[in-house]
Amino acid sequence: MERVTLKELAKELGVSIGTVSRALHDSREISPELRKRIHDLAADRNYRPNPFAQSLRKGAPSLIGVVVPNIVTHFHSKVIAGIENKAREEGYSVICANSHEQMADELTIMDSMASLHVEGIIVSLAENTTSYDHFLKLNAMHVPLVFFARTCLPDRFSSVTADGVTAAYEGTRHLIERGCRRIAFIGGPNHLDMVRRRKHGYLEALRDARIPIDKELVRCDSMTLGAAYAQMTDLLNGPDRPDGVLAINNTLIYGAMKAIKDHHLLMPDDIRLIGFTDDENVSYLSPAISAIEDRADLMGERACQILINHIRGDATLHHDTIPMRLVFRASSM
């Protein structure tokens, strides 16, 4: 489905562009009957008004939309910085929106961005997104989409992800080499591909080390501080507490760390902790946190370049993987 213009609506109805525009603004100059006909056709043709059409001068930067699940996290802010740097180089401006980890907000944002006539959109899924119809709708309107970190429909959309399998494997191996045998995995919802990749790496490391997998140690819940704190607290209150923890993002790291400290346990003496994060602040905590660095800025730059290539006519699907970097600090050594 192509994005229809005022001119096309006017031609189909046999009226002027000005008449269509006034009707869509509910001008009383247009009869109620004709206003209804115009509104009905606009809805049927999925017409979206372009509020920037009058204001953007020829040659002004085109817009790229970015939708993230939680804009205040260090990871997403670094991804956005990478996107902005690449977009600026290529003559594009960026408009960002926060889904607050809610599919309902994600739906509204995607609809709004279509109305803004963005050239394309870079997206990371909200944690409770399980239907992808809103993305397919934009795809049918020939709006290019590129996903990062949390992705979907690889046969339809390009993506950029971190090498979570390898990184989680190496992070878990590090804990095993430091003597851990009961390693907890603090993750997010299982339907997210990012969670599945990192969990797979964790499980493979345990299997290769011939350490029995204890399902009680695998905690996949909401990716919030409260959820991580609750899951870690439950594990620490159990009869056989973990001696190591792998957390899959910085929010979960902080939740797990608070639970450990609230139980008056020491890292790394009582329990070792490593997690996925680009947040340099973790090196200033006590103890400094071992990190698997996402290299989020590179992820953002690459996602933006792929999107711009799509906007300029490249129809090839790209599925790029960004290698991660492990930095071992006091929390796991």
C-alpha positions in Angstrom: 0.0 0.0 0.0 1.5 3.3 -1.1 1.2 6.4 1.0 -1.5 8.4 -0.7 -1.2 12.2 -1.3 -3.8 15.0 -1.2 -3.4 15.3 -4.9 -4.4 11.6 -5.4 -7.4 11.9 -3.1 -8.5 15.0 -5.0 -8.2 13.4 -8.3 -10.2 10.3 -7.2 -13.0 12.5 -5.9 -13.0 14.9 -8.7 -12.4 18.0 -6.5 -9.6 20.4 -5.9 -6.7 19.7 -3.5 -7.8 22.7 -1.5 -11.3 21.2 -1.1 -9.8 18.0 0.2 -7.5 19.9 2.6 -10.3 22.0 4.0 -12.6 19.0 4.4 -9.9 17.1 6.3 -9.7 20.1 8.6 -13.5 20.0 9.0 -14.0 23.4 7.4 -17.7 24.4 7.3 -17.1 25.7 3.8 -17.4 22.1 2.7 -20.8 20.4 2.9 -21.2 17.7 5.5 -21.9 15.1 2.8 -18.7 15.9 0.9 -16.7 16.1 4.1 -17.8 12.6 5.0 -16.9 11.3 1.5 -13.4 12.8 1.8 -12.9 11.5 5.3 -14.0 8.1 4.4 -11.8 7.9 1.3 -8.8 9.2 3.3 -9.3 6.5 5.9 -9.8 3.8 3.3 -6.6 4.9 1.5 -4.6 5.2 4.8 -3.9 8.9 4.1 -1.5 10.6 6.6 -1.2 14.4 6.7 2.3 15.8 6.6 2.7 18.6 9.1 6.2 19.4 7.8 5.3 19.7 4.2 4.8 23.5 4.4 7.7 24.2 6.7 10.6 22.1 5.3 12.5 24.0 2.6 13.9 22.2 -0.3 17.2 20.6 0.7 16.4 20.6 4.4 17.3 17.4 6.2 14.9 14.5 6.0 13.6 12.8 9.1 14.5 9.3 10.5 12.4 7.9 13.3 13.9 6.0 16.2 11.8 3.9 18.7 13.4 2.5 21.8 12.0 0.6 24.8 13.5 2.7 27.5 15.2 5.9 26.5 16.8 6.6 29.9 19.0 3.5 29.9 22.7 4.0 29.1 22.5 1.4 26.3 19.7 3.1 24.4 21.2 6.6 24.8 24.4 5.3 23.3 22.5 3.6 20.4 20.7 6.9 19.8 24.1 8.8 19.8 25.5 6.4 17.2 22.4 6.9 15.1 22.5 10.7 15.3 26.2 10.7 14.4 25.7 8.7 11.2 22.5 10.5 10.3 24.2 13.9 10.6 27.0 12.7 8.3 24.4 11.7 5.7 22.2 14.8 6.0 19.3 13.4 8.0 17.7 14.6 11.2 16.5 12.2 13.9 13.3 12.1 15.9 13.2 9.7 18.9 10.3 8.2 20.9 10.1 5.9 24.0 7.7 2.9 24.0 8.2 2.5 27.8 8.4 -1.3 27.2 4.7 -1.2 26.1 3.4 -2.6 22.8 0.4 -0.2 23.0 2.7 2.8 23.1 4.8 1.3 20.3 1.7 1.0 18.2 0.8 4.7 18.8 4.4 5.8 18.1 4.6 3.9 14.8 1.3 5.4 13.7 2.5 8.9 14.6 5.8 8.5 12.8 3.9 7.4 9.7 1.9 10.6 10.0 5.1 12.6 10.2 6.2 11.1 6.9 9.6 10.0 8.2 11.9 8.5 5.6 12.4 5.3 7.6 12.4 4.0 11.2 14.9 2.2 13.4 13.2 0.1 16.1 14.0 -2.1 19.2 10.9 -4.0 20.4 9.1 -3.3 23.6 9.4 -6.3 26.0 5.7 -7.2 25.7 5.5 -6.9 21.9 4.3 -10.3 20.5 2.4 -9.1 17.4 4.1 -7.5 14.4 1.2 -6.4 12.3 2.0 -2.7 12.9 5.4 -3.2 11.3 4.0 -5.1 8.4 1.5 -2.3 7.8 4.4 0.2 7.5 6.3 -2.2 5.3 3.3 -2.4 3.0 3.4 1.4 2.8 7.1 1.1 1.7 8.4 2.7 4.9 11.9 1.2 5.4 12.4 -0.4 8.9 15.6 -1.6 10.6 15.6 -3.4 13.9 18.3 -3.4 16.5 19.0 -5.5 19.7 15.4 -6.9 19.9 14.3 -7.9 16.4 11.6 -9.7 14.5 10.6 -11.1 11.1 14.2 -11.5 9.7 12.7 -12.5 6.4 11.2 -9.1 6.0 13.4 -6.6 7.9 17.1 -5.9 8.3 18.6 -6.0 11.8 21.7 -5.2 13.8 22.3 -7.3 16.9 25.2 -8.0 19.3 26.9 -11.4 19.4 25.0 -12.3 22.6 25.5 -16.1 22.2 29.3 -15.8 22.2 29.5 -13.1 24.8 27.2 -14.9 27.2 29.1 -18.1 26.7 32.4 -16.4 27.5 31.0 -14.5 30.4 29.6 -17.7 31.9 32.9 -19.5 31.2 34.7 -16.8 33.1 32.5 -17.4 36.2 33.1 -21.2 35.9 36.9 -20.6 35.7 36.7 -18.5 38.9 35.1 -21.5 40.6 31.4 -20.9 40.3 29.2 -23.9 39.9 25.7 -22.5 40.7 25.4 -19.6 38.2 22.1 -17.7 38.0 20.9 -16.2 34.8 18.8 -13.0 35.3 17.1 -12.3 32.0 14.0 -10.9 30.4 10.9 -12.3 28.6 11.7 -15.5 26.6 9.9 -14.4 23.5 12.6 -11.7 22.8 15.3 -12.9 20.5 18.0 -11.0 22.5 17.1 -12.9 25.6 17.1 -16.3 23.8 20.5 -15.6 22.3 22.1 -14.7 25.7 20.4 -17.6 27.5 21.6 -20.0 24.8 25.2 -18.9 25.3 24.9 -19.3 29.1 23.4 -22.8 28.8 26.0 -23.9 26.3 28.8 -22.9 28.6 27.3 -24.9 31.4 26.8 -27.9 29.2 30.4 -27.7 27.9 31.6 -27.6 31.5 29.4 -30.6 32.4 27.6 -28.5 35.0 24.0 -29.7 35.5 21.4 -27.1 34.5 19.2 -26.1 37.3 16.0 -24.4 36.0 15.5 -22.6 39.3 18.6 -20.6 38.5 17.2 -19.4 35.2 15.0 -16.3 35.9 13.4 -14.7 32.9 11.0 -11.9 33.9 10.3 -8.2 33.2 13.5 -6.2 32.6 13.0 -3.8 35.5 14.9 -3.0 38.6 12.1 -4.3 40.7 11.8 -7.6 38.8 15.6 -8.2 39.0 15.7 -7.4 42.7 12.7 -9.7 43.4 14.2 -12.6 41.4 17.7 -12.2 43.0 16.1 -12.0 46.4 14.2 -15.2 45.8 17.4 -17.0 44.7 19.3 -15.7 47.7 16.6 -16.8 50.1 16.6 -20.3 48.7 18.2 -23.4 50.4 21.1 -23.4 47.9 21.9 -19.9 46.8 23.9 -19.2 43.6 27.6 -18.4 43.7 27.6 -16.5 40.4 25.3 -14.3 38.4 25.0 -13.4 34.7 22.6 -10.4 34.1 21.7 -9.5 30.6 21.5 -5.7 30.8 22.5 -2.9 33.1 19.0 -2.5 34.7 19.1 -6.1 35.8 22.7 -5.8 37.0 21.7 -3.0 39.4 18.6 -4.8 40.7 20.6 -8.0 41.3 23.5 -6.1 42.9 21.1 -4.3 45.4 19.6 -7.6 46.4 23.1 -9.1 47.0 24.1 -6.1 49.1 20.9 -6.1 51.0 21.7 -9.7 52.0 25.0 -8.5 53.3 26.9 -10.7 50.9 30.3 -9.7 49.4 31.3 -9.7 45.8 33.3 -11.6 44.8 33.9 -13.5 48.0 30.3 -14.8 48.4 29.0 -14.4 44.9 30.4 -13.2 41.6 28.6 -10.9 39.2 29.0 -10.1 35.5 26.6 -8.4 33.2 25.9 -6.9 29.8 26.3 -3.1 29.9 28.1 -0.2 28.2 27.7 2.0 31.2 31.1 3.2 32.3 29.6 4.1 35.7 29.9 0.4 36.7 33.6 0.8 37.0 33.1 3.3 39.8 30.8 1.1 41.9 32.1 -0.8 44.9 33.0 -3.4 43.8 33.6 -2.4 40.2 31.3 -4.5 38.0 32.6 -6.9 35.3 31.0 -6.0 32.0 30.2 -7.5 28.7 30.1 -4.3 26.6 27.4 -4.1 23.9 29.3 -1.4 21.9 25.9 0.3 21.5 27.2 3.3 19.6 28.5 1.0 16.8 25.2 -0.8 16.7 23.4 2.6 16.3 25.8 3.7 13.5 25.4 0.5 11.6 21.6 0.4 11.9 21.4 4.0 10.7 23.6 3.3 7.7 21.6 0.2 6.7 18.4 2.3 7.0 19.8 5.1 4.8 20.9 2.5 2.2 17.3 1.2 2.2 15.9 4.7 1.8 18.2 5.2 -1.2 17.0 2.1 -2.9 19.0 -0.9 -1.5 16.5 -3.7 -1.2 18.9 -6.3 0.2 18.2 -7.5 3.7 21.1 -7.1 6.1 21.6 -9.0 9.4 24.7 -7.6 11.0 26.3 -8.8 14.2 28.4 -6.5 16.4 31.1 -8.3 18.4 31.1 -7.6 22.1 34.0 -6.9 24.5 34.5 -8.4 28.0 36.0 -6.3 30.7 36.7 -8.2 34.0 36.6 -6.2 37.2 36.5 -6.8 40.9 32.9 -8.2 41.1 33.9 -11.4 39.4 37.6 -11.8 39.9 
